[in-house]
């Protein structure tokens, strides 16, 4: 069963035991019958729903504000709206998208500390009041264009134990928060809370505890200045795949303990977070087609493995690469463990060859994976990549004129009815 949403994106409702694998199989057959080998995603919305239930179980005090920048697929945003999350937006464009797909202004935080003046004015005109800052210059901009804003002071925290560090670019140092709060008061601005981000791919739960303690220190400074804060934003960077499979529960335990210590339930402080990859990382599977191949002799390489009877190194070219869906390979260290695998059945007796997999563009930097051992591929074969939901769709380009991968959202009938998706997807 298919249901069309206002964005002309069909939602495939899985009934009678149909699975995501069945959808991928059928889509590849369909494309083959039309001589079409364009790449595509299958987006499993049930995976998003399960992650949400896991969040509620492990972090019951923390309301998620989904980070739109991570994956801005319309079906995902509608799912988050149906789950009653908030939205973390970083620009006018993301605010427009969230509002158009059902978000209300009070459920949006404009979480960027360096905002264009026109974007602040847009937020003001559309009732989006909550926004972050980390400098006096940002306060001055806000005072001129959105005097009734509800400001959240972003502080720099120790993110040295994370794969992607952010505090070198964003966040006020603790020594400066007093002056910033005083300046906000002089400008008549309302500072309602504190935010931080420990970086993506955090490897130590103690980082969250220290950051929450730092936030408590800022609240205490605010109290001395007569500023009544009422919100704490613990940021994003959460993951639950690969090396982080078990860390979500581990970190949640640390976070809950720190919140109870520094911001107990009776403190009256609302706790929010900005998860992005946590929700979508495992929901998307990418299918890419082998459009070309060649064999290169090993003597062309300075470093040969010295294999006897080696036919050389196999070179394969996909119709998607690092300028498209696989851009995350280049700039996202938290997305380093990826293993393409053949869609067709592979016999255990099939020999594996040392291979290089390239993207389709004319750039030599468009390399998907090197020294990858895989059975010999044929032109027309399909490769699949799981866990492709984070910073893929939203970071892709159409460099060299190659089309972006189409997205086919699916959801089980059980989830469709349980969350009343017929209203979410058809009435907005």
C-alpha positions in Angstrom: 0.0 0.0 0.0 1.3 3.5 -0.9 0.2 6.8 0.5 1.2 10.0 -1.2 2.3 12.9 1.0 2.0 16.6 -0.1 5.7 16.5 -1.2 4.8 13.8 -3.8 6.8 11.3 -1.8 5.1 8.0 -1.5 5.0 6.3 1.9 5.1 2.5 1.4 3.1 0.8 4.1 4.5 -2.7 4.8 1.7 -5.2 5.2 1.3 -8.9 5.1 4.8 -9.6 6.2 6.6 -7.4 3.6 10.1 -6.2 4.8 12.6 -3.6 3.9 14.6 -6.3 2.0 11.5 -7.0 -0.1 11.2 -3.3 -1.0 14.9 -3.1 -2.0 14.5 -6.3 -4.1 11.4 -5.0 -5.9 12.8 -1.6 -6.5 16.0 -3.0 -8.1 13.8 -5.3 -10.3 11.6 -2.3 -11.2 14.6 -0.1 -12.1 16.1 -2.9 -14.2 12.9 -3.3 -16.2 13.1 0.4 -17.1 16.9 0.5 -17.9 17.3 2.8 -14.9 20.2 2.4 -12.5 19.9 5.6 -10.5 20.9 5.2 -6.8 18.2 5.1 -4.1 17.6 4.9 -0.4 15.0 3.0 1.5 14.2 4.9 4.7 12.8 2.6 7.4 10.6 4.9 9.6 10.1 2.0 12.1 13.8 2.3 12.9 13.2 6.0 13.8 10.2 5.0 16.0 12.2 2.3 17.8 15.0 4.8 18.5 12.5 7.2 20.0 11.1 4.6 22.3 14.6 3.8 23.4 15.3 7.4 24.1 12.1 7.8 26.2 13.2 4.7 28.2 16.7 5.8 28.9 16.4 9.6 29.1 12.8 10.2 30.4 13.6 13.7 31.6 15.2 14.9 28.4 12.9 16.1 25.6 14.5 15.6 22.2 14.7 18.5 19.7 15.6 16.7 16.4 18.6 18.2 14.6 17.2 18.9 11.1 20.7 19.3 9.7 21.4 15.6 10.1 18.7 14.4 7.7 16.1 16.8 6.4 14.0 14.2 4.5 10.3 15.3 4.7 9.1 11.9 5.8 11.6 11.9 8.7 10.5 15.4 9.8 6.9 14.3 9.7 7.7 11.3 11.8 9.4 13.5 14.4 6.4 15.8 14.4 4.1 12.7 15.0 6.4 11.7 17.9 5.9 15.2 19.4 9.6 16.0 19.4 11.0 19.5 19.0 13.2 20.7 16.2 16.8 22.0 16.3 17.1 24.3 13.3 20.3 26.1 12.2 19.0 28.5 9.5 16.0 30.2 8.0 15.8 27.4 5.5 15.6 24.7 8.2 13.0 26.8 10.1 10.9 27.1 7.0 11.1 23.4 6.4 10.1 22.5 10.0 7.2 24.9 10.0 5.9 23.7 6.6 5.9 20.1 7.8 3.9 20.6 10.9 6.2 22.0 13.6 4.9 24.8 15.7 7.2 27.8 16.6 7.3 27.0 20.3 8.8 23.6 19.4 11.8 25.0 17.5 15.1 26.1 18.9 17.2 28.2 16.5 20.4 26.5 17.7 23.2 28.5 15.9 25.3 31.1 17.6 26.3 33.0 14.5 23.1 33.8 12.7 22.6 36.1 9.6 20.5 39.1 10.6 17.9 38.4 8.0 17.4 34.9 9.5 16.9 36.3 13.0 14.3 38.6 11.5 12.6 35.7 9.8 12.5 33.7 13.1 11.0 36.7 14.8 8.3 37.2 12.1 7.3 33.5 12.5 7.2 33.3 16.2 10.4 31.3 16.7 11.7 32.9 19.9 14.2 30.4 21.4 17.7 30.8 20.0 21.3 30.4 21.2 24.2 32.9 21.5 27.8 32.9 22.7 29.0 36.5 22.2 28.2 40.1 22.7 28.0 40.8 19.0 25.3 38.2 18.7 23.4 39.8 21.6 23.5 43.1 19.7 22.1 41.6 16.6 19.3 39.9 18.5 18.5 43.1 20.4 18.0 45.0 17.1 15.9 42.4 15.3 14.2 40.1 17.9 14.0 41.9 21.2 11.6 39.3 22.7 13.8 36.3 21.9 14.3 33.7 24.6 18.0 33.3 24.6 20.1 30.2 25.5 23.8 30.8 26.3 25.9 28.2 24.7 29.1 27.4 26.6 32.3 25.7 25.5 32.9 22.4 27.2 35.6 19.8 27.1 35.1 17.8 23.9 38.6 16.3 23.6 37.2 12.8 24.0 34.9 13.1 20.9 35.6 12.2 17.3 34.2 15.6 16.1 35.1 18.6 18.4 33.0 21.7 18.2 34.1 23.9 21.1 36.9 25.4 19.1 34.3 27.1 16.9 31.3 27.6 19.2 30.6 28.3 22.9 31.5 31.0 25.4 34.3 30.2 27.9 33.1 30.1 31.5 35.2 33.1 32.4 33.1 35.3 30.1 29.6 34.2 31.0 29.2 36.8 33.7 29.9 39.7 31.4 27.6 38.2 28.7 24.7 37.8 31.1 25.2 41.4 32.4 25.3 42.7 28.8 22.1 40.8 28.0 20.5 42.5 31.0 21.6 45.9 29.8 20.1 45.2 26.4 16.8 44.1 28.0 17.1 40.5 26.6 15.7 37.4 28.3 18.3 34.7 28.8 16.4 31.6 29.8 19.0 28.9 29.9 22.3 27.2 29.0 23.3 24.9 26.2 26.4 22.9 25.4 27.6 20.2 22.9 30.2 17.6 23.9 30.9 16.8 20.2 29.9 14.0 18.0 31.2 10.5 18.7 31.8 11.1 22.4 33.8 8.2 23.9 33.6 9.0 27.6 30.4 9.4 29.6 32.2 11.5 32.2 32.4 14.3 29.6 28.6 14.7 29.9 28.8 14.9 33.7 31.5 17.6 33.6 29.5 19.6 31.0 26.4 19.4 33.2 28.4 20.5 36.2 29.7 23.5 34.1 26.2 24.4 33.2 25.2 24.3 36.9 28.0 26.8 37.5 26.6 29.1 34.9 23.1 28.8 36.5 24.7 29.8 39.8 26.3 32.9 38.3 23.0 33.8 36.7 21.3 33.5 40.1 23.7 36.0 41.6 22.9 38.4 38.8 19.2 38.0 39.3 18.7 36.1 36.0 16.2 33.3 36.5 17.2 30.5 34.1 14.8 27.7 33.4 16.2 25.5 30.5 19.2 23.3 30.0 20.1 22.0 26.5 22.6 19.1 26.6 23.2 19.1 22.9 23.6 16.2 20.5 26.3 13.8 19.3 24.5 10.6 20.4 24.9 7.4 18.5 24.0 3.7 19.0 25.7 1.8 16.2 29.1 0.2 15.8 31.5 1.0 18.7 28.6 3.1 20.2 26.1 0.3 20.3 26.1 -0.1 24.1 27.3 3.4 24.9 23.9 5.1 24.6 22.6 3.3 27.7 26.0 3.8 29.5 26.0 7.6 28.8 22.3 7.9 29.6 23.0 6.5 33.1 25.7 9.1 33.6 23.5 11.9 32.3 20.6 10.9 34.5 22.8 10.8 37.5 24.4 14.2 36.8 20.9 15.8 36.1 19.6 14.4 39.4 22.7 15.8 41.2 22.9 19.3 39.6 19.3 19.8 38.2 17.0 17.7 40.3 13.4 17.3 39.1 12.1 19.8 41.7 14.5 22.5 40.3 11.9 23.5 37.7 14.5 23.4 34.9 13.4 21.9 31.6 15.9 19.6 30.0 16.2 19.2 26.3 18.7 17.8 23.8 19.5 18.0 20.1 19.9 14.4 18.8 20.2 13.9 15.1 22.3 10.9 14.0 20.9 8.9 16.9 17.4 8.9 15.4 18.3 8.3 11.7 21.7 6.7 11.4 20.4 3.1 11.1 17.1 4.0 9.3 18.5 4.5 5.8 20.0 1.8 3.4 21.7 3.1 0.2 21.6 1.1 -3.0 24.2 2.0 -5.6 24.8 0.5 -9.1 28.1 -0.7 -10.5 28.3 1.3 -13.8 31.8 0.4 -14.9 34.8 -1.8 -14.0 38.4 -2.4 -15.0 41.4 -4.4 -13.9 44.7 -2.7 -13.0 47.9 -4.7 -12.7 49.6 -4.7 -9.4 52.8 -3.4 -10.8 51.1 0.0 -11.2 51.1 0.2 -7.4 54.2 1.0 -5.4 53.0 -1.1 -2.5 51.9 -4.5 -3.7 50.7 -7.3 -1.3 52.8 -9.8 -3.3 49.9 -12.1 -4.0 50.7 -15.0 -6.3 48.6 -15.5 -9.4 46.9 -12.2 -8.7 44.8 -10.8 -11.6 45.6 -7.3 -10.4 43.5 -4.8 -8.5 39.8 -4.6 -9.4 38.4 -1.1 -10.0 34.7 -0.5 -9.7 32.7 2.7 -10.4 29.4 3.3 -8.7 26.7 5.8 -9.6 27.0 7.4 -6.2 30.1 8.6 -4.3 31.7 11.2 -2.0 30.2 14.1 -3.9 26.8 12.5 -3.4 25.3 10.3 -0.7 28.8 9.2 0.6 29.9 12.8 1.4 29.9 11.7 5.0 32.9 9.6 4.4 35.0 12.7 3.9 33.9 15.0 6.7 32.3 12.8 9.3 34.8 10.7 11.3 31.9 9.3 13.3 30.9 7.5 10.0 34.1 5.7 9.4 32.9 2.1 9.6 31.0 1.3 6.4 31.0 -2.0 4.4 29.3 -2.1 1.0 27.9 -5.6 0.3 26.4 -7.2 -2.8 22.7 -7.3 -3.2 22.8 -10.5 -5.2 23.6 -13.8 -3.5 27.3 -14.5 -3.0 28.4 -18.1 -3.0 30.9 -19.1 -0.2 33.2 -20.5 -2.9 33.5 -17.2 -4.8 37.0 -15.8 -4.7 37.5 -12.3 -3.1 39.6 -9.7 -4.9 41.4 -6.7 -3.6 39.4 -3.8 -5.0 39.0 -0.1 -5.2 35.5 1.4 -5.3 35.1 4.8 -6.9 32.3 7.2 -7.2 31.0 8.4 -10.7 32.5 11.8 -11.0 35.7 12.9 -12.8 37.4 13.8 -9.6 40.2 11.5 -8.3 39.1 12.3 -4.8 35.8 10.5 -5.4 37.0 7.3 -3.8 34.5 5.3 -1.7 36.8 2.6 -0.4 40.3 1.3 -1.0 41.8 -2.2 -0.5 38.4 -3.7 -0.1 38.2 -7.5 -0.5 35.0 -8.4 -2.3 33.9 -11.0 -4.9 34.3 -10.0 -8.5 31.5 -7.6 -9.5 29.7 -7.3 -12.8 28.5 -4.1 -14.4 24.9 -3.8 -13.4 25.4 -5.3 -9.9 24.0 -3.4 -7.0 25.9 -2.7 -3.8 24.1 -1.9 -0.5 25.3 0.2 2.4 23.5 0.2 5.7 23.4 2.9 8.4 23.4 5.7 5.9 20.9 8.0 7.5 23.2 10.6 9.2 24.8 13.5 7.3 24.2 11.8 3.9 21.0 13.1 2.4 21.5 16.6 3.8 25.1 16.9 2.6 24.9 15.6 -0.9 25.4 17.5 -4.1 24.8 17.1 -7.8 28.4 17.6 -8.9 29.0 16.6 -12.5 25.3 16.4 -13.0 24.8 13.1 -11.3 21.3 12.8 -9.8 20.9 12.6 -6.1 19.7 9.3 -4.7 15.9 9.0 -4.5 14.4 8.3 -1.1 11.7 5.7 -0.6 10.2 5.9 2.9 8.6 2.8 4.3 6.7 2.1 7.6 4.9 -1.0 8.9 1.2 -1.0 9.1 1.3 -1.4 12.9 3.4 1.8 13.3 1.3 3.7 10.7 -1.9 3.1 12.7 -0.3 3.4 16.1 0.9 6.9 15.4 -2.1 7.9 13.3 0.2 8.7 10.4 -2.7 9.1 8.0 -3.4 12.5 9.7 0.3 13.4 9.9 1.1 12.7 6.3 -2.1 13.7 4.5 -3.6 16.6 6.4 -0.7 19.1 6.4 
